[in-house]
Amino acid sequence: MREVTLEELHQIASDSREAIWEDAKGEGRDVKLYLHWTAGKYHTKYEDYHINIDGDGRIFVSVDDLSTKLSHTYMRNTGSVGIAVDCAYGAGSDDLGEYPPTAAQIETMAKVICVVAEALWLTIDKDHVMTHGEAANNEDGDYRWHKPYAWWNDGYGDGDTRGDLEYLGTDESSSYNPFAEDGSRGGDVLRGKANWYKDHGLMDNL
């Protein structure tokens, strides 16, 4: 696990582009970015994810090739990138616990989405950038691999709680509301911020 800048991350992603697209096409889909929280503390990093963002907003990579298959998102790991904020220990649908996402983590995750999506030639939308909770509920319309299994639709009845980043604990995304259509869900906020950074020249300032 090593710390990188946004510029270095862009180069890593660019170098990985051909291989990760080949893997994704083998799955019959485009490359995906999956957004997670680790359910750990602010400075505990996990190698299940290609990219970890600590509580201070620092960026760490666990591999130098983003096409490396890691175990971040059930049945969706081939041709995809796992991006995680190190936080949310003890979080649930009612309470984000003592380690909610920090402002630095939220803004850095948005910048990371912007940079990696640009390098991998991805549009920043729900078809290509999803929270784990959105992916768990197949909100991209791809039901080939599993039934929905997030908090609000536990199809297996096993209590699995893959609702990562459904809400952020901020004014924009203050509470758990998985059916909201007002842009307050965590994924909507993060994609919106990432597109804002894209439109305001983040790539020009690396």
Sequence and secondary structure as in RCSB ss.txt:
>XXXX:A:sequence
MREVTLEELHQIASDSREAIWEDAKGEGRDVKLYLHWTAGKYHTKYEDYHINIDGDGRIFVSVDDLSTKLSHTYM
RNTGSVGIAVDCAYGAGSDDLGEYPPTAAQIETMAKVICVVAEALWLTIDKDHVMTHGEAANNEDGDYRWHKPYA
WWNDGYGDGDTRGDLEYLGTDESSSYNPFAEDGSRGGDVLRGKANWYKDHGLMDNL
>XXXX:A:secstr
 EEE HHHHHHHHHHHHHHHHHHHHHTTS  EEEEEE SB TT   TTSSEEE TT  EEES S TTS  SSSTT
  TTEEEEEES BTT  SS  TTS   HHHHHHHHHHHHHHHHHTT  SSTTTEEEHHHHHTTTTS  SS    S
TT  TTSS     TTS  SSSSS S  TT  SS SHHHHHHHHHHHHHHTTGGGG 
